[in-house]
């Protein structure tokens, strides 16, 4: 690990925690989505649809896949395209830091805060 990675990761964790309202909204959305999907599938299963797994197996699968998706989800392409479109990407080219390392630290900071909120 380079010396610049850990400070940037700490910085991005602080950035996420700096906006508690957006963090709370993200947590609420993260809980509402699985509950709604499980309710929809319960109605589908109660309607007599024949599938090869039970409702409990579906709930377990869906909750684990939701947690896994929240952990591996990245927005690097959207972030890079946004910085290119806004014209601020050239600022990163002038700095002695590798942009992908900063983006990796940003994603790492987001993952840490998501894991904490999921737990």
C-alpha positions in Angstrom: 0.0 0.0 0.0 1.2 3.4 -0.8 1.2 6.1 1.9 -1.4 8.1 0.0 -4.1 5.4 0.0 -4.9 5.3 3.8 -5.3 9.0 4.2 -7.5 9.2 1.2 -9.6 6.3 2.4 -10.0 8.0 5.8 -11.0 11.2 4.0 -13.7 9.5 2.0 -15.1 7.8 5.1 -15.3 11.2 6.7 -17.0 12.6 3.6 -19.7 9.9 3.8 -20.2 10.4 7.5 -20.3 14.2 7.0 -23.7 14.0 5.5 -25.7 12.0 8.0 -29.1 12.7 6.2 -27.9 11.1 3.0 -26.5 8.2 4.9 -29.8 7.7 6.7 -31.7 7.9 3.4 -29.3 5.3 2.0 -29.9 3.0 5.0 -33.7 3.4 4.7 -33.7 2.6 1.0 -31.4 -0.4 1.6 -34.0 -1.8 4.0 -37.2 -0.9 2.0 -36.1 -2.4 -1.3 -35.6 -6.0 0.1 -38.8 -5.8 2.1 -40.8 -4.8 -0.9 -39.3 -7.4 -3.2 -39.9 -10.1 -0.6 -43.5 -9.0 -0.2 -44.0 -9.1 -4.0 -42.5 -12.6 -4.2 -44.6 -13.8 -1.3 -47.7 -12.7 -3.2 -46.5 -14.4 -6.3 -45.8 -17.6 -4.4 -49.2 -17.5 -2.7 -50.9 -17.1 -6.0 -49.9 -20.7 -6.8 -46.8 -20.1 -9.0 -44.8 -23.3 -9.1 -41.1 -22.8 -8.4 -38.5 -25.2 -7.1 -37.6 -23.4 -3.8 -39.5 -22.4 -0.7 -40.3 -19.0 0.5 -37.6 -19.2 3.3 -35.0 -20.2 0.7 -36.0 -17.2 -1.4 -35.8 -14.8 1.5 -32.3 -16.1 2.4 -31.1 -15.9 -1.2 -32.5 -12.4 -1.7 -31.1 -11.0 1.5 -27.7 -12.4 1.0 -27.6 -11.3 -2.6 -28.7 -7.8 -1.6 -25.9 -7.6 1.0 -23.4 -8.9 -1.5 -24.5 -6.4 -4.2 -24.2 -3.5 -1.7 -20.6 -4.6 -1.0 -19.4 -5.1 -4.6 -21.3 -2.2 -6.2 -19.1 0.5 -7.6 -19.7 3.8 -9.4 -16.2 4.4 -10.8 -17.3 4.7 -14.4 -20.0 7.3 -13.4 -17.5 9.2 -11.3 -14.9 9.3 -14.0 -17.3 10.3 -16.7 -18.7 13.0 -14.4 -15.3 14.5 -13.8 -14.4 14.3 -17.5 -17.7 16.0 -18.4 -17.3 18.7 -15.8 -13.7 19.4 -16.8 -12.2 18.6 -13.4 -10.4 15.4 -14.6 -7.6 17.5 -16.0 -6.9 18.7 -12.4 -6.1 15.1 -11.5 -3.7 14.8 -14.4 -1.6 17.7 -13.1 -1.3 16.2 -9.6 1.5 13.7 -8.7 -1.2 11.2 -7.6 -2.5 8.3 -9.7 -6.3 8.9 -10.2 -7.2 5.3 -10.1 -5.6 4.9 -6.7 -7.7 7.8 -5.4 -10.8 6.2 -6.9 -9.9 2.9 -5.2 -9.6 4.7 -1.9 -13.0 6.4 -2.5 -14.6 3.0 -3.2 -12.9 1.5 -0.2 -14.2 4.3 2.0 -17.7 3.7 0.7 -17.5 0.0 1.3 -16.3 0.4 4.9 -19.3 2.7 5.7 -21.7 0.4 3.9 -20.5 -2.6 5.8 -20.9 -0.7 9.0 -24.4 0.4 8.2 -25.4 -3.1 6.9 -24.2 -4.7 10.1 
